Amino acid sequence: MDEVKVPKKAEPFLKLNYLSHGTLEAWDLNESRKFYEQCLGLDVVRTSNVSLLIRLGGDNTIAVVQVQKKEIMLLLNHNGLDVETQEEVIAAHVLLEENKDQRGVTQITKPALQHDTYSFFFCDLDDN
């Protein structure tokens, strides 16, 4: 049997420990907090008068920073929220579609197989 040669990983230019967080923008942190906790079930911590920290199921966090003016987040610049099965994707989509006005969901796409993942996209009340 031939030996498989695995290329040696190059030494990185920067010696970093881990990826700690990303950032989202929000207009109203109190309303955003309700959405993150009550709709998405995220862990939310108020870190200052103008920021929240959100996370779910891991160590990576997202800082939510209050701004006065922002653009709609582009579809390519999305954040992933995972479930186990295609059926759970469909169920989540149905729930959000039926309750989008009450939950502040401004846009929602139909579920589809994208990059080997069955998923859909939606915008929250902050257009993220």
DSSP file (Angstrom, degrees, kcal/mol; ACC not computed):
  #  RESIDUE AA STRUCTURE BP1 BP2  ACC     N-H-->O    O-->H-N    N-H-->O    O-->H-N    TCO  KAPPA ALPHA  PHI   PSI    X-CA   Y-CA   Z-CA
    1    1 A M              0   0    0      0, 0.0     2,-0.2     0, 0.0     0, 0.0   0.000 360.0 360.0 360.0 136.4    0.0    0.0    0.0
    2    2 A D        -     0   0    0      1,-0.1     2,-0.4     0, 0.0     0, 0.0  -0.501 360.0-116.9 -75.3 141.5    1.3    3.4   -0.9
    3    3 A E        -     0   0    0     -2,-0.2     2,-0.5     1,-0.0    -1,-0.1  -0.630  24.1-131.8 -78.8 132.1    1.9    5.8    1.9
    4    4 A V        -     0   0    0     -2,-0.4     2,-0.6     1,-0.0    -1,-0.0  -0.734  17.2-146.9 -85.6 126.0   -0.3    8.9    1.8
    5    5 A K        -     0   0    0     -2,-0.5    -1,-0.0     3,-0.0    -2,-0.0  -0.842   7.0-158.3 -98.7 121.5    1.7   12.1    2.3
    6    6 A V        -     0   0    0     -2,-0.6     3,-0.1     1,-0.0    -2,-0.0  -0.852  26.0-116.3 -96.4 125.8    0.0   14.9    4.1
    7    7 A P        -     0   0    0      0, 0.0     2,-0.2     0, 0.0    -1,-0.0  -0.337  32.1-110.1 -62.8 141.5    1.4   18.3    3.4
    8    8 A K        -     0   0    0      1,-0.1     2,-0.3    -2,-0.0    -3,-0.0  -0.513  33.4-113.1 -71.6 135.6    2.9   20.0    6.4
    9    9 A K        -     0   0    0     -2,-0.2    -1,-0.1     1,-0.1     2,-0.1  -0.526  32.8-119.8 -71.3 130.7    0.9   23.0    7.6
   10   10 A A        -     0   0    0     -2,-0.3    -1,-0.1     1,-0.1     0, 0.0  -0.374  30.5-100.7 -69.2 148.9    2.8   26.2    7.2
   11   11 A E        -     0   0    0      1,-0.1    -1,-0.1    -2,-0.1     2,-0.1  -0.526  43.8-116.6 -67.2 132.1    3.6   28.3   10.3
   12   12 A P        -     0   0    0      0, 0.0    -1,-0.1     0, 0.0    -3,-0.0  -0.378   8.6-129.8 -72.0 151.9    1.1   31.2   10.5
   13   13 A F  S    S+     0   0    0     -2,-0.1     2,-0.4     1,-0.1    -2,-0.0   0.919  97.7  43.7 -63.9 -45.5    2.3   34.7   10.2
   14   14 A L  S    S-     0   0    0      2,-0.0     2,-1.0    -3,-0.0    -1,-0.1  -0.831  78.8-139.7-102.8 142.2    0.4   35.7   13.4
   15   15 A K        +     0   0    0     -2,-0.4     2,-0.2    -4,-0.1    -2,-0.0  -0.751  36.7 172.1-100.8  84.6    0.3   33.5   16.5
   16   16 A L        -     0   0    0     -2,-1.0     3,-0.1     1,-0.1    -2,-0.0  -0.620  31.5-149.3 -98.0 154.5   -3.3   33.8   17.5
   17   17 A N        -     0   0    0      1,-0.3     2,-0.3    -2,-0.2    -1,-0.1   0.908  66.7 -36.1 -87.4 -48.7   -5.1   31.8   20.3
   18   18 A Y        -     0   0    0      0, 0.0     2,-0.7     0, 0.0    -1,-0.3  -0.981  57.7 -92.6-168.0 163.8   -8.7   31.6   19.0
   19   19 A L        +     0   0    0     -2,-0.3     3,-0.1     1,-0.2    -3,-0.0  -0.814  44.1 179.3 -86.1 114.2  -11.4   33.5   17.1
   20   20 A S        -     0   0    0     -2,-0.7    41,-2.2     1,-0.2     2,-0.3   0.869  45.9 -20.7 -93.5 -38.8  -13.3   35.2   19.9
   21   21 A H  E     -a   61   0A   0     39,-0.2    41,-0.3    41,-0.1    -1,-0.2  -0.991  40.0-143.9-163.9 165.6  -16.2   37.2   18.4
   22   22 A G  E     -a   62   0A   0     39,-1.4    41,-3.2    -2,-0.3     2,-0.4  -0.649  29.3-118.3-122.5-175.2  -17.8   38.9   15.5
   23   23 A T  E     -a   63   0A   0     39,-0.2     2,-0.3    -2,-0.2    41,-0.2  -0.992  21.2-177.0-136.8 139.3  -19.9   42.1   15.5
   24   24 A L  E     -a   64   0A   0     39,-2.8    41,-2.7    -2,-0.4     2,-0.3  -0.903  22.5-130.4-122.6 156.8  -23.5   43.0   14.5
   25   25 A E  E     -a   65   0A   0     -2,-0.3     2,-0.3    39,-0.2    41,-0.2  -0.827  24.4-176.9-106.8 149.6  -25.1   46.5   14.5
   26   26 A A  E     -a   66   0A   0     39,-2.2    41,-2.8    -2,-0.3     3,-0.2  -0.989  26.4-154.0-143.9 151.2  -28.4   47.3   16.2
   27   27 A W  S    S+     0   0    0     -2,-0.3     2,-0.5     1,-0.3    -1,-0.1   0.867  92.5  23.9 -88.6 -43.5  -30.7   50.4   16.5
   28   28 A D     >  -     0   0    0      1,-0.1     4,-2.6    38,-0.1    -1,-0.3  -0.919  63.3-167.0-130.4 103.9  -32.5   49.5   19.8
   29   29 A L  H  > S+     0   0    0     -2,-0.5     4,-2.7     1,-0.2     5,-0.2   0.826  88.1  56.1 -63.8 -33.2  -30.6   47.1   22.1
   30   30 A N  H  > S+     0   0    0      2,-0.2     4,-1.8     1,-0.2    -1,-0.2   0.934 112.8  40.9 -65.3 -44.5  -33.7   46.5   24.3
   31   31 A E  H  > S+     0   0    0      2,-0.2     4,-2.0     1,-0.2    -2,-0.2   0.893 115.4  51.7 -68.6 -39.6  -35.8   45.3   21.3
   32   32 A S  H  X S+     0   0    0     -4,-2.6     4,-2.8     1,-0.2     5,-0.2   0.911 107.4  53.1 -62.4 -42.0  -32.8   43.4   19.9
   33   33 A R  H  X S+     0   0    0     -4,-2.7     4,-2.7     1,-0.2     5,-0.3   0.919 107.1  51.4 -60.2 -44.2  -32.3   41.6   23.2
   34   34 A K  H  X>S+     0   0    0     -4,-1.8     4,-3.1     1,-0.2     5,-0.6   0.924 111.5  48.3 -57.5 -44.4  -35.9   40.5   23.3
   35   35 A F  I  X>S+     0   0    0     -4,-2.0     5,-1.7     1,-0.2     4,-1.7   0.941 112.9  46.7 -62.0 -48.6  -35.5   39.1   19.8
   36   36 A Y  I  <5S+     0   0    0     -4,-2.8     6,-3.0     3,-0.2     5,-0.3   0.896 123.1  34.0 -62.7 -40.9  -32.3   37.3   20.6
   37   37 A E  I  <5S+     0   0    0     -4,-2.7     4,-0.5     4,-0.2    -2,-0.2   0.944 127.0  33.8 -80.2 -50.3  -33.7   35.8   23.8
   38   38 A Q  I  <5S+     0   0    0     -4,-3.1    -3,-0.2    -5,-0.3    -2,-0.2   0.814 130.1  28.8 -82.9 -31.2  -37.3   35.2   23.1
   39   39 A C  I  <<S+     0   0    0     -4,-1.7    -3,-0.2    -5,-0.6    -4,-0.1   0.884 134.4  25.0 -94.0 -47.9  -37.2   34.3   19.4
   40   40 A L  S   <S-     0   0    0     -5,-1.7    -3,-0.2     2,-0.1    -4,-0.1   0.634  91.9-130.9 -96.4 -15.3  -33.8   32.7   18.9
   41   41 A G        +     0   0    0     -4,-0.5    -4,-0.2    -6,-0.3     2,-0.1   0.786  49.0 159.6  71.9  26.9  -33.1   31.5   22.5
   42   42 A L        -     0   0    0     -6,-3.0     2,-0.5    -7,-0.1    14,-0.2  -0.443  47.9-110.7 -81.4 155.2  -29.6   33.0   22.6
   43   43 A D  E     -B   55   0A   0     12,-2.9    12,-1.6    -2,-0.1     2,-0.4  -0.750  41.6-168.1 -79.6 129.8  -27.7   33.8   25.7
   44   44 A V  E     -B   54   0A   0     -2,-0.5     2,-0.4    10,-0.2    10,-0.2  -0.984  14.3-176.7-129.4 132.9  -27.5   37.6   26.0
   45   45 A V  E     -B   53   0A   0      8,-2.2     8,-2.3    -2,-0.4     2,-0.7  -0.997  25.9-132.9-126.3 130.7  -25.3   39.7   28.3
   46   46 A R  E     +B   52   0A   0     -2,-0.4     6,-0.2     6,-0.2     3,-0.1  -0.751  27.7 176.9 -80.3 114.5  -25.6   43.5   28.5
   47   47 A T  E     -     0   0A   0      4,-1.4     2,-0.3    -2,-0.7     5,-0.2   0.660  60.4 -18.9 -97.5 -18.8  -21.9   44.6   28.3
   48   48 A S  E >  S-B   51   0A   0      3,-1.5     3,-0.9     1,-0.0    -1,-0.2  -0.948  79.9 -78.5-166.7-177.7  -22.4   48.4   28.3
   49   49 A N  T 3  S+     0   0    0     -2,-0.3   -20,-0.1     1,-0.2     3,-0.0   0.734 131.3  33.1 -64.8 -21.6  -24.9   51.1   27.6
   50   50 A V  T 3  S+     0   0    0    -21,-0.0    16,-2.6     1,-0.0     2,-0.3   0.158 115.0  57.7-122.6  18.2  -24.3   50.6   23.8
   51   51 A S  E <   -BC  48  65A   0     -3,-0.9    -3,-1.5    14,-0.2    -4,-1.4  -0.999  46.0-170.0-154.2 152.0  -23.5   46.9   23.5
   52   52 A L  E     -BC  46  64A   0     12,-2.4    12,-2.6    -2,-0.3     2,-0.4  -0.863  17.8-141.1-125.2 162.9  -24.7   43.3   24.1
   53   53 A L  E     -BC  45  63A   0     -8,-2.3    -8,-2.2    -2,-0.3     2,-0.3  -0.999  22.6-172.6-125.3 127.8  -22.8   40.0   23.8
   54   54 A I  E     +BC  44  62A   0      8,-2.8     8,-2.5    -2,-0.4     2,-0.3  -0.897  12.6 150.6-121.9 151.1  -24.7   37.0   22.3
   55   55 A R  E     -B   43   0A   0    -12,-1.6   -12,-2.9    -2,-0.3     2,-0.3  -0.976  20.4-161.4-164.5 167.3  -23.9   33.3   22.0
   56   56 A L  S    S-     0   0    0      4,-0.4     4,-0.1    -2,-0.3   -14,-0.1  -0.839  70.2 -14.0-159.8 120.8  -25.4   29.9   21.8
   57   57 A G  S    S+     0   0    0     -2,-0.3     2,-0.3     1,-0.1     3,-0.0   0.639 117.0  40.6  70.2  18.4  -23.8   26.5   22.4
   58   58 A G  S    S-     0   0    0      2,-0.2    -1,-0.1     1,-0.1    -2,-0.0  -0.958  88.9 -90.3-171.6-173.3  -20.2   27.4   22.3
   59   59 A D  S    S+     0   0    0     -2,-0.3     2,-0.1    -3,-0.1    -2,-0.1   0.713  87.2  99.2 -90.0 -23.0  -17.5   29.9   23.2
   60   60 A N        -     0   0    0     -4,-0.1    -4,-0.4   -39,-0.1     2,-0.3  -0.442  56.3-169.3 -69.3 137.2  -17.6   32.1   20.2
   61   61 A T  E     -a   21   0A   0    -41,-2.2   -39,-1.4    -2,-0.1     2,-0.4  -0.791  19.2-139.7-123.3 164.6  -19.6   35.3   20.8
   62   62 A I  E     -aC  22  54A   0     -8,-2.5    -8,-2.8    -2,-0.3     2,-0.4  -0.996  16.2-142.1-125.4 126.4  -21.1   38.1   18.7
   63   63 A A  E     -aC  23  53A   0    -41,-3.2   -39,-2.8    -2,-0.4     2,-0.6  -0.736  11.1-155.2 -84.4 132.1  -20.9   41.7   20.0
   64   64 A V  E     -aC  24  52A   0    -12,-2.6   -12,-2.4    -2,-0.4     2,-0.5  -0.953  13.4-166.9-110.2 118.9  -24.1   43.7   19.2
   65   65 A V  E     -aC  25  51A   0    -41,-2.7   -39,-2.2    -2,-0.6     2,-0.2  -0.908  19.4-123.9-115.6 130.1  -23.3   47.4   19.1
   66   66 A Q  E     +a   26   0A   0    -16,-2.6     2,-0.3    -2,-0.5   -39,-0.2  -0.512  35.5 176.2 -71.9 133.4  -25.9   50.1   19.0
   67   67 A V        -     0   0    0    -41,-2.8     3,-0.1    -2,-0.2   -42,-0.0  -0.902  34.9-139.7-132.5 161.7  -25.6   52.5   16.1
   68   68 A Q  S    S+     0   0    0     -2,-0.3     2,-0.4     1,-0.3    -1,-0.1   0.746  91.4  23.3 -90.2 -28.4  -27.6   55.5   14.9
   69   69 A K  S    S+     0   0    0    -43,-0.1     2,-0.3     2,-0.0    -1,-0.3  -1.000  70.4 158.3-142.5 135.0  -27.3   54.6   11.2
   70   70 A K        -     0   0    0     -2,-0.4     2,-0.2    -3,-0.1     3,-0.0  -0.985  31.3-121.8-152.7 162.4  -26.7   51.3    9.4
   71   71 A E        -     0   0    0     -2,-0.3     2,-0.2     1,-0.1     3,-0.0  -0.637  43.9 -89.2 -98.5 160.4  -27.1   49.5    6.2
   72   72 A I        -     0   0    0     -2,-0.2     2,-0.2     1,-0.1    56,-0.2  -0.541  51.1-108.7 -66.6 133.3  -28.9   46.3    5.6
   73   73 A M        -     0   0    0     54,-2.7    -1,-0.1    -2,-0.2     2,-0.1  -0.454  35.3-116.7 -65.0 131.5  -26.5   43.4    6.1
   74   74 A L    >   -     0   0    0     -2,-0.2     3,-1.2     1,-0.1    -1,-0.1  -0.386  19.6-117.3 -68.2 148.3  -25.7   41.7    2.8
   75   75 A L  T 3  S+     0   0    0      1,-0.3     3,-0.5     2,-0.1    -1,-0.1   0.851 115.0  57.3 -55.4 -38.4  -26.8   38.1    2.4
   76   76 A L  T 3  S+     0   0    0      1,-0.3     2,-0.9     2,-0.0    -1,-0.3   0.797  98.4  62.6 -65.1 -27.8  -23.1   37.0    2.0
   77   77 A N  S <  S+     0   0    0     -3,-1.2    -1,-0.3     2,-0.0     2,-0.1  -0.369  82.7 138.5 -93.3  53.3  -22.3   38.5    5.4
   78   78 A H        -     0   0    0     -2,-0.9     2,-0.4    -3,-0.5    -3,-0.1  -0.407  49.2-131.2 -97.3 170.8  -24.6   36.3    7.4
   79   79 A N        -     0   0    0     49,-0.3     2,-0.4    -2,-0.1    -2,-0.0  -0.959  25.2-125.2-119.9 141.6  -24.4   34.4   10.7
   80   80 A G        -     0   0    0     -2,-0.4     2,-0.5     2,-0.0     0, 0.0  -0.720  20.4-174.6 -95.2 135.5  -25.3   30.7   11.0
   81   81 A L        -     0   0    0     -2,-0.4     2,-0.3     2,-0.0    -2,-0.0  -0.988  24.6-150.6-122.3 117.0  -27.8   29.3   13.4
   82   82 A D        +     0   0    0     -2,-0.5     2,-0.3    37,-0.0    37,-0.0  -0.657  21.8 178.0-102.8 145.1  -27.8   25.5   13.2
   83   83 A V        -     0   0    0     -2,-0.3     6,-0.0     2,-0.1     3,-0.0  -0.804  36.3-114.4-125.3 172.8  -30.4   22.7   13.8
   84   84 A E  S    S+     0   0    0     -2,-0.3     2,-0.2     1,-0.0    -1,-0.0   0.877  83.0  27.3 -80.5 -39.5  -29.9   19.0   13.3
   85   85 A T  S  > S-     0   0    0      1,-0.1     4,-1.5     0, 0.0     5,-0.1  -0.761  72.1-113.6-129.1 165.8  -32.1   17.9   10.4
   86   86 A Q  H  > S+     0   0    0     -2,-0.2     4,-2.3     1,-0.2     5,-0.2   0.862 117.8  57.7 -62.8 -36.7  -33.8   19.2    7.2
   87   87 A E  H  > S+     0   0    0      1,-0.2     4,-2.5     2,-0.2    -1,-0.2   0.880 104.4  50.9 -62.5 -37.9  -37.2   18.7    9.0
   88   88 A E  H  > S+     0   0    0      2,-0.2     4,-2.4     1,-0.2    -1,-0.2   0.842 107.8  53.2 -69.2 -32.9  -36.0   21.1   11.8
   89   89 A V  H  X S+     0   0    0     -4,-1.5     4,-2.4     2,-0.2    -2,-0.2   0.940 110.9  46.7 -62.7 -47.0  -35.0   23.7    9.1
   90   90 A I  H  X S+     0   0    0     -4,-2.3     4,-2.6     1,-0.2    -2,-0.2   0.919 112.6  49.5 -61.6 -44.5  -38.5   23.4    7.6
   91   91 A A  H  X S+     0   0    0     -4,-2.5     4,-2.4     2,-0.2    -1,-0.2   0.908 111.6  48.5 -62.8 -42.7  -40.2   23.7   11.1
   92   92 A A  H  X S+     0   0    0     -4,-2.4     4,-2.5     2,-0.2     5,-0.2   0.906 111.5  50.7 -63.4 -41.2  -38.1   26.8   12.0
   93   93 A H  H  X S+     0   0    0     -4,-2.4     4,-2.9     2,-0.2     5,-0.2   0.931 109.9  49.2 -62.5 -45.8  -38.9   28.4    8.6
   94   94 A V  H  X S+     0   0    0     -4,-2.6     4,-2.6     2,-0.2    -2,-0.2   0.928 112.0  48.9 -59.6 -46.3  -42.7   27.8    9.1
   95   95 A L  H  X S+     0   0    0     -4,-2.4     4,-1.4     1,-0.2    -2,-0.2   0.925 114.8  43.5 -60.8 -46.0  -42.6   29.2   12.7
   96   96 A L  H  X S+     0   0    0     -4,-2.5     4,-0.6     2,-0.2    -1,-0.2   0.912 113.8  50.9 -67.4 -40.7  -40.7   32.3   11.6
   97   97 A E  H >< S+     0   0    0     -4,-2.9     3,-0.6    -5,-0.2     4,-0.2   0.920 113.1  45.4 -61.9 -43.7  -42.8   32.8    8.5
   98   98 A E  H 3< S+     0   0    0     -4,-2.6    -1,-0.2     1,-0.2    -2,-0.2   0.752 125.8  31.5 -70.8 -24.1  -46.1   32.5   10.5
   99   99 A N  H 3X S+     0   0    0     -4,-1.4     4,-2.1    -5,-0.2     6,-0.2   0.169  80.4 116.5-120.0  16.6  -44.8   34.9   13.2
  100  100 A K  H <X>S+     0   0    0     -4,-0.6     5,-2.1    -3,-0.6     4,-1.1   0.864  77.7  49.8 -60.4 -38.7  -42.5   37.3   11.3
  101  101 A D  H  45S+     0   0    0     -4,-0.2     3,-0.3     1,-0.2    -1,-0.2   0.911 114.4  44.2 -67.4 -40.8  -44.5   40.4   12.0
  102  102 A Q  H  45S+     0   0    0      1,-0.2    -1,-0.2    -3,-0.1    -2,-0.2   0.793 118.7  44.4 -71.9 -28.2  -44.7   39.7   15.8
  103  103 A R  H  <5S-     0   0    0     -4,-2.1    22,-0.3    -7,-0.2    -1,-0.2   0.519 111.7-113.6 -96.5  -7.0  -41.0   38.8   15.9
  104  104 A G  T  <5 +     0   0    0     -4,-1.1     2,-0.6     1,-0.3    -3,-0.2   0.709  57.2 157.5  83.0  19.5  -39.6   41.6   13.8
  105  105 A V      < -     0   0    0     -5,-2.1    -1,-0.3    -6,-0.2    19,-0.2  -0.704  17.2-177.0 -80.0 121.0  -38.4   39.4   10.9
  106  106 A T        +     0   0    0     17,-1.8     2,-0.3    -2,-0.6    -1,-0.2   0.770  63.8  15.2 -94.7 -27.8  -38.2   41.8    7.9
  107  107 A Q  E     -D  123   0B   0     16,-0.7    16,-2.2    -7,-0.0     2,-0.3  -0.989  60.3-180.0-143.8 149.0  -37.2   39.4    5.2
  108  108 A I  E     -D  122   0B   0     -2,-0.3    14,-0.2    14,-0.2     2,-0.2  -0.954  12.8-150.5-152.2 132.6  -37.2   35.6    4.9
  109  109 A T        -     0   0    0     12,-2.9     3,-0.1    -2,-0.3    -2,-0.0  -0.544  31.5 -98.0 -95.7 165.8  -36.1   33.3    2.0
  110  110 A K        -     0   0    0     -2,-0.2    11,-0.2     1,-0.1     9,-0.1  -0.568  48.5 -95.2 -78.4 147.0  -37.5   29.9    1.2
  111  111 A P        +     0   0    0      0, 0.0     2,-0.3     0, 0.0     9,-0.2  -0.347  56.9 162.0 -60.9 143.4  -35.5   26.9    2.4
  112  112 A A  E     -E  119   0C   0      7,-2.5     7,-2.6     5,-0.1     2,-0.7  -0.981  47.2 -96.4-157.4 158.1  -33.1   25.5   -0.2
  113  113 A L  E     +E  118   0C   0     -2,-0.3     2,-0.4     5,-0.2     5,-0.3  -0.752  50.2 171.4 -81.4 115.3  -30.0   23.3   -0.5
  114  114 A Q  E >   -E  117   0C   0      3,-3.2     3,-1.2    -2,-0.7    -2,-0.1  -0.985  64.7 -13.7-133.0 121.1  -27.1   25.7   -0.6
  115  115 A H  T 3  S-     0   0    0     -2,-0.4    -1,-0.1     1,-0.3     3,-0.1   0.898 128.9 -53.5  56.2  43.7  -23.4   24.7   -0.4
  116  116 A D  T 3  S+     0   0    0      1,-0.2     2,-0.4    -3,-0.0    -1,-0.3   0.670 121.4 105.9  64.9  20.2  -24.5   21.1    0.7
  117  117 A T  E <   -E  114   0C   0     -3,-1.2    -3,-3.2    -5,-0.0     2,-0.6  -0.994  67.8-137.3-131.4 127.9  -26.6   22.6    3.6
  118  118 A Y  E     +E  113   0C   0     -2,-0.4     2,-0.3    -5,-0.3    -5,-0.2  -0.745  53.8 128.1 -82.5 119.9  -30.4   22.9    3.7
  119  119 A S  E     -E  112   0C   0     -7,-2.6    -7,-2.5    -2,-0.6     2,-0.3  -0.927  43.9-142.9-159.1 174.8  -31.1   26.3    5.0
  120  120 A F        -     0   0    0     -2,-0.3     2,-0.3    -9,-0.2   -10,-0.1  -0.951  17.9-130.1-145.4 165.6  -32.8   29.7    4.7
  121  121 A F        +     0   0    0     -2,-0.3   -12,-2.9   -11,-0.2     2,-0.3  -0.887  22.8 175.7-117.9 148.5  -32.0   33.3    5.4
  122  122 A F  E     -D  108   0B   0     -2,-0.3     2,-0.4   -14,-0.2   -14,-0.2  -0.989  23.7-131.7-146.9 155.6  -33.9   35.9    7.3
  123  123 A C  E     -D  107   0B   0    -16,-2.2   -17,-1.8    -2,-0.3   -16,-0.7  -0.892  22.0-144.0-105.7 137.9  -33.3   39.5    8.4
  124  124 A D    >   -     0   0    0     -2,-0.4     3,-2.3   -19,-0.2   -18,-0.2  -0.197  43.1 -79.3 -86.4-174.6  -34.0   40.5   12.0
  125  125 A L  T 3  S+     0   0    0    -22,-0.3   -20,-0.1     1,-0.3   -21,-0.1   0.655 133.5  53.0 -64.5 -14.2  -35.5   43.8   13.2
  126  126 A D  T 3  S-     0   0    0    -94,-0.1    -1,-0.3  -100,-0.1   -53,-0.1   0.261 119.0-110.5 -99.5   9.8  -32.0   45.4   12.8
  127  127 A D    <         0   0    0     -3,-2.3   -54,-2.7   -55,-0.1    -2,-0.1   0.788 360.0 360.0  62.2  30.5  -31.7   44.2    9.2
  128  128 A N              0   0    0    -56,-0.2   -49,-0.3  -103,-0.0    -6,-0.1   0.366 360.0 360.0 -94.5 360.0  -29.0   41.7   10.1
